[in-house]
């Protein structure tokens, strides 16, 4: 009887292991994907280089792409990005010759993307492209209507205050000098 319970328990454990997925993504809206990415571009995969020896599903895969349109960030015509080898580790499954809208980050000189970044096959990116084409101009910059100028305004006010303090200091110094 104990052997039967052990076998049933073992089978249930194996079934549960197959149903578990390691990668779960937060449900983000399109603005979150755009704001969270350092680089956004359309690219066609030219080469996929998988590691010769793998230790885990998160080992990096290098994907080379020809950039056909850049929306955000500074990048050349050819780019190499990394993603995890398996979707279980949130790796994005690129296909050779496939075209993608890629949302990626640049960290320590490495450009990477993943299953949760918003990257998608170009054929299913109509909504994203509509928003990106509206918000970014052909020079890979935010359109003027979407620029947050609060930082520039604060910097301008700070420079003005410093300039006024310098002028006041010069005036006070010359006043004291004339008093003597």
QUIHUCOR-V193580 format. One record per residue. N is the residue number from 1. PHI is phi in whole degrees, 0 to 359 (none if undefined). OMEGA is omega in degrees with one decimal (999 if undefined). D_FIRST is the distance of its C-alpha to the first C-alpha in Angstrom with 2 decimals. Layout:
n:N phi:PHI omega:OMEGA d_first:D_FIRST
n:N phi:PHI omega:OMEGA d_first:D_FIRST
//
This chain:
n:1 phi:none omega:178.7 d_first:0.00
n:2 phi:298 omega:179.0 d_first:3.81
n:3 phi:294 omega:179.4 d_first:5.38
n:4 phi:295 omega:179.0 d_first:5.22
n:5 phi:297 omega:178.9 d_first:6.47
n:6 phi:296 omega:179.2 d_first:8.71
n:7 phi:294 omega:178.9 d_first:10.02
n:8 phi:297 omega:178.8 d_first:10.82
n:9 phi:298 omega:179.6 d_first:12.40
n:10 phi:296 omega:178.4 d_first:14.29
n:11 phi:296 omega:177.9 d_first:15.58
n:12 phi:297 omega:178.4 d_first:16.76
n:13 phi:296 omega:178.8 d_first:18.45
n:14 phi:296 omega:178.6 d_first:20.21
n:15 phi:297 omega:-180.0 d_first:21.42
n:16 phi:295 omega:179.8 d_first:22.80
n:17 phi:297 omega:-179.9 d_first:24.56
n:18 phi:291 omega:-177.9 d_first:26.42
n:19 phi:274 omega:-177.1 d_first:27.64
n:20 phi:279 omega:174.4 d_first:29.10
n:21 phi:244 omega:-176.5 d_first:32.82
n:22 phi:281 omega:-175.3 d_first:34.62
n:23 phi:261 omega:171.8 d_first:38.07
n:24 phi:231 omega:-175.9 d_first:39.07
n:25 phi:251 omega:173.1 d_first:42.77
n:26 phi:290 omega:177.7 d_first:44.71
n:27 phi:279 omega:-178.5 d_first:46.59
n:28 phi:253 omega:174.3 d_first:50.17
n:29 phi:267 omega:-174.8 d_first:53.36
n:30 phi:300 omega:178.4 d_first:55.84
n:31 phi:298 omega:177.7 d_first:58.13
n:32 phi:295 omega:177.1 d_first:55.32
n:33 phi:297 omega:-178.8 d_first:54.72
n:34 phi:296 omega:-178.7 d_first:58.49
n:35 phi:291 omega:-177.9 d_first:59.05
n:36 phi:279 omega:-176.9 d_first:56.07
n:37 phi:267 omega:171.6 d_first:57.17
n:38 phi:277 omega:-179.4 d_first:59.75
n:39 phi:229 omega:173.0 d_first:60.36
n:40 phi:228 omega:-177.3 d_first:60.12
n:41 phi:202 omega:171.1 d_first:61.18
n:42 phi:259 omega:-179.7 d_first:60.80
n:43 phi:214 omega:176.4 d_first:59.99
n:44 phi:251 omega:-177.5 d_first:59.24
n:45 phi:292 omega:177.7 d_first:56.69
n:46 phi:252 omega:-177.4 d_first:58.40
n:47 phi:200 omega:174.4 d_first:55.82
n:48 phi:237 omega:-178.9 d_first:52.22
n:49 phi:245 omega:178.6 d_first:51.41
n:50 phi:266 omega:179.7 d_first:47.77
n:51 phi:295 omega:179.1 d_first:46.98
n:52 phi:293 omega:179.0 d_first:46.64
n:53 phi:241 omega:-179.3 d_first:43.75
n:54 phi:241 omega:177.1 d_first:41.38
n:55 phi:255 omega:-178.3 d_first:39.26
n:56 phi:205 omega:179.4 d_first:37.98
n:57 phi:289 omega:-179.2 d_first:38.44
n:58 phi:265 omega:176.2 d_first:41.24
n:59 phi:303 omega:-174.7 d_first:43.49
n:60 phi:285 omega:171.8 d_first:46.89
n:61 phi:251 omega:178.5 d_first:48.22
n:62 phi:263 omega:-178.5 d_first:52.02
n:63 phi:238 omega:177.4 d_first:53.56
n:64 phi:263 omega:-179.0 d_first:57.29
n:65 phi:227 omega:167.3 d_first:59.07
n:66 phi:270 omega:-178.9 d_first:62.62
n:67 phi:279 omega:178.6 d_first:63.58
n:68 phi:258 omega:177.7 d_first:65.43
n:69 phi:202 omega:176.7 d_first:65.85
n:70 phi:256 omega:177.4 d_first:65.39
n:71 phi:255 omega:-174.6 d_first:65.05
n:72 phi:219 omega:177.0 d_first:64.33
n:73 phi:94 omega:-178.4 d_first:64.88
n:74 phi:257 omega:179.5 d_first:66.90
n:75 phi:207 omega:-179.2 d_first:65.66
n:76 phi:272 omega:-179.0 d_first:67.18
n:77 phi:289 omega:177.8 d_first:66.91
n:78 phi:247 omega:-178.7 d_first:63.99
n:79 phi:217 omega:174.4 d_first:61.06
n:80 phi:241 omega:179.0 d_first:57.85
n:81 phi:238 omega:177.5 d_first:54.92
n:82 phi:241 omega:172.4 d_first:51.42
n:83 phi:212 omega:177.5 d_first:48.09
n:84 phi:292 omega:-175.0 d_first:44.48
n:85 phi:297 omega:-173.7 d_first:43.06
n:86 phi:240 omega:176.7 d_first:40.23
n:87 phi:293 omega:177.3 d_first:40.10
n:88 phi:298 omega:177.0 d_first:36.92
n:89 phi:255 omega:178.1 d_first:39.36
n:90 phi:69 omega:175.2 d_first:41.96
n:91 phi:285 omega:177.5 d_first:43.90
n:92 phi:272 omega:-177.7 d_first:46.18
n:93 phi:271 omega:176.3 d_first:45.87
n:94 phi:278 omega:175.3 d_first:49.45
n:95 phi:244 omega:177.1 d_first:50.56
n:96 phi:302 omega:-179.3 d_first:53.54
n:97 phi:71 omega:177.8 d_first:56.69
n:98 phi:285 omega:177.1 d_first:55.08
n:99 phi:249 omega:-172.2 d_first:57.20
n:100 phi:224 omega:165.1 d_first:55.83
n:101 phi:265 omega:-171.8 d_first:56.97
n:102 phi:249 omega:170.6 d_first:55.80
n:103 phi:255 omega:-175.7 d_first:55.44
n:104 phi:222 omega:175.7 d_first:55.19
n:105 phi:242 omega:176.7 d_first:55.74
n:106 phi:242 omega:-178.6 d_first:57.69
n:107 phi:220 omega:-178.4 d_first:56.42
n:108 phi:54 omega:177.8 d_first:57.74
n:109 phi:80 omega:-179.6 d_first:59.47
n:110 phi:252 omega:177.3 d_first:56.34
n:111 phi:263 omega:-177.2 d_first:56.17
n:112 phi:219 omega:174.8 d_first:52.70
n:113 phi:219 omega:178.5 d_first:51.00
n:114 phi:205 omega:-177.3 d_first:47.49
n:115 phi:297 omega:-175.1 d_first:45.53
n:116 phi:261 omega:-174.0 d_first:46.46
n:117 phi:275 omega:-176.1 d_first:50.19
n:118 phi:106 omega:178.8 d_first:51.38
n:119 phi:302 omega:-179.6 d_first:52.00
n:120 phi:206 omega:174.4 d_first:51.87
n:121 phi:300 omega:-175.3 d_first:53.02
n:122 phi:300 omega:-178.7 d_first:56.71
n:123 phi:293 omega:179.2 d_first:56.29
n:124 phi:246 omega:-174.7 d_first:54.29
n:125 phi:249 omega:-175.5 d_first:56.52
n:126 phi:302 omega:-179.0 d_first:59.29
n:127 phi:296 omega:178.7 d_first:58.85
n:128 phi:299 omega:-177.4 d_first:58.71
n:129 phi:297 omega:177.8 d_first:61.74
n:130 phi:300 omega:179.5 d_first:63.74
n:131 phi:292 omega:-179.1 d_first:63.24
n:132 phi:295 omega:179.3 d_first:63.83
n:133 phi:294 omega:177.1 d_first:66.98
n:134 phi:282 omega:-172.6 d_first:68.24
n:135 phi:270 omega:-178.4 d_first:67.50
n:136 phi:238 omega:178.5 d_first:68.47
n:137 phi:271 omega:-176.5 d_first:71.77
n:138 phi:292 omega:179.6 d_first:72.51
n:139 phi:268 omega:174.8 d_first:73.15
n:140 phi:67 omega:-179.2 d_first:69.52
n:141 phi:234 omega:173.6 d_first:70.46
n:142 phi:298 omega:175.2 d_first:69.61
n:143 phi:295 omega:-176.6 d_first:72.13
n:144 phi:306 omega:-178.1 d_first:74.63
n:145 phi:291 omega:-176.3 d_first:73.37
n:146 phi:250 omega:-177.8 d_first:69.96
n:147 phi:277 omega:176.2 d_first:71.07
n:148 phi:272 omega:-176.0 d_first:70.33
n:149 phi:266 omega:-175.9 d_first:73.62
n:150 phi:301 omega:178.6 d_first:72.71
n:151 phi:295 omega:178.8 d_first:72.36
n:152 phi:293 omega:179.6 d_first:75.69
n:153 phi:296 omega:179.0 d_first:77.40
n:154 phi:298 omega:178.4 d_first:76.15
n:155 phi:298 omega:178.1 d_first:77.31
n:156 phi:299 omega:178.7 d_first:80.71
n:157 phi:295 omega:178.5 d_first:81.16
n:158 phi:299 omega:177.9 d_first:80.24
n:159 phi:298 omega:178.3 d_first:82.82
n:160 phi:298 omega:179.6 d_first:85.41
n:161 phi:296 omega:179.1 d_first:84.83
n:162 phi:297 omega:179.2 d_first:85.13
n:163 phi:297 omega:178.7 d_first:88.32
n:164 phi:295 omega:177.9 d_first:89.79
n:165 phi:295 omega:178.2 d_first:89.00
n:166 phi:295 omega:178.8 d_first:90.72
n:167 phi:298 omega:179.0 d_first:93.75
n:168 phi:297 omega:178.5 d_first:93.88
n:169 phi:298 omega:178.3 d_first:93.69
n:170 phi:297 omega:179.6 d_first:96.53
n:171 phi:295 omega:-179.7 d_first:98.60
n:172 phi:296 omega:179.2 d_first:98.08
n:173 phi:298 omega:180.0 d_first:98.85
n:174 phi:290 omega:179.1 d_first:102.07
n:175 phi:294 omega:177.1 d_first:103.04
n:176 phi:296 omega:-179.4 d_first:102.69
n:177 phi:296 omega:178.4 d_first:104.60
n:178 phi:287 omega:178.9 d_first:107.45
n:179 phi:289 omega:-176.3 d_first:107.53
n:180 phi:284 omega:999 d_first:108.35
//
